[in-house]
Amino acid sequence: MGPDGQYHHPLQRTAEVIGAGAGAGAAIGEMTHSTNGVLIGAIIGSAGGLIVDQIMRHREEMREKATYDSAPEGSPDPRELQHR
């Protein structure tokens, strides 16, 4: 949550997730023992990291929205509590 009250996804976390995906993809591509394998693995891993980052961003936004939407507006009527 930023100082203006709006949700902001940190760019550093996006870079970390994409970088981790690229590293994992390059490591898997290294198993082919070719330069092209490393490059292709890094590209595919980066794309996978970007997808994971977008999923995480969406979940965080939905969690923030649900938190604000479900905030109680006041205490319930005691008669309502007796019927529950």
C-alpha positions as CSV (number, residue, x, y, z in Angstrom):
1,M,0.0,0.0,0.0
2,G,1.4,3.3,-1.0
3,P,1.3,6.6,0.9
4,D,-1.7,7.7,-1.3
5,G,-3.7,4.7,0.0
6,Q,-3.6,3.0,-3.4
7,Y,-2.0,-0.5,-3.9
8,H,1.4,-0.5,-5.5
9,H,3.2,-3.6,-6.5
10,P,7.0,-3.2,-5.9
11,L,9.1,-3.2,-9.1
12,Q,12.0,-4.8,-7.2
13,R,9.8,-7.9,-6.4
14,T,8.9,-8.1,-10.1
15,A,12.5,-8.0,-11.1
16,E,13.4,-10.7,-8.5
17,V,10.7,-13.1,-9.7
18,I,11.6,-12.7,-13.4
19,G,15.3,-13.0,-12.5
20,A,14.7,-16.2,-10.6
21,G,12.7,-17.6,-13.4
22,A,15.5,-16.7,-15.9
23,G,18.1,-18.3,-13.6
24,A,16.1,-21.5,-13.2
25,G,15.4,-21.7,-17.0
26,A,19.1,-21.1,-17.8
27,A,20.1,-23.9,-15.3
28,I,17.7,-26.3,-17.0
29,G,18.9,-25.2,-20.4
30,E,22.5,-25.8,-19.3
31,M,21.6,-29.5,-19.1
32,T,21.5,-29.6,-22.9
33,H,25.2,-28.6,-23.0
34,S,24.6,-25.9,-25.7
35,T,24.6,-22.1,-25.7
36,N,21.2,-22.0,-27.4
37,G,19.8,-24.2,-24.7
38,V,20.9,-21.8,-22.0
39,L,19.5,-18.8,-24.0
40,I,16.1,-20.5,-24.7
41,G,15.8,-21.7,-21.1
42,A,16.5,-18.1,-19.8
43,I,13.9,-16.6,-22.1
44,I,11.3,-19.2,-21.3
45,G,12.1,-18.9,-17.6
46,S,11.7,-15.2,-17.7
47,A,8.3,-15.5,-19.4
48,G,7.3,-18.0,-16.7
49,G,8.5,-15.6,-14.0
50,L,6.5,-12.8,-15.5
51,I,3.4,-14.9,-15.5
52,V,3.9,-15.9,-11.9
53,D,4.5,-12.2,-10.9
54,Q,1.2,-11.2,-12.6
55,I,-0.7,-13.9,-10.7
56,M,0.8,-12.8,-7.4
57,R,0.0,-9.2,-8.2
58,H,-3.6,-10.1,-9.0
59,R,-4.0,-12.1,-5.8
60,E,-2.5,-9.3,-3.6
61,E,-4.9,-6.8,-5.2
62,M,-7.9,-9.1,-4.6
63,R,-6.8,-9.7,-1.0
64,E,-6.5,-5.9,-0.4
65,K,-9.9,-5.4,-2.0
66,A,-11.5,-8.1,0.1
67,T,-10.0,-6.7,3.3
68,Y,-11.5,-3.3,2.6
69,D,-14.9,-4.6,1.4
70,S,-15.4,-6.9,4.4
71,A,-14.6,-4.2,7.1
72,P,-17.5,-4.1,9.6
73,E,-19.4,-0.8,9.5
74,G,-20.6,-1.0,13.1
75,S,-21.5,-3.4,15.8
76,P,-24.3,-5.7,15.0
77,D,-27.6,-5.5,16.8
78,P,-27.6,-7.8,19.9
79,R,-30.8,-9.4,18.8
80,E,-29.1,-10.5,15.6
81,L,-26.4,-12.2,17.6
82,Q,-29.0,-14.2,19.6
83,H,-30.5,-15.6,16.4
84,R,-27.2,-16.9,15.0
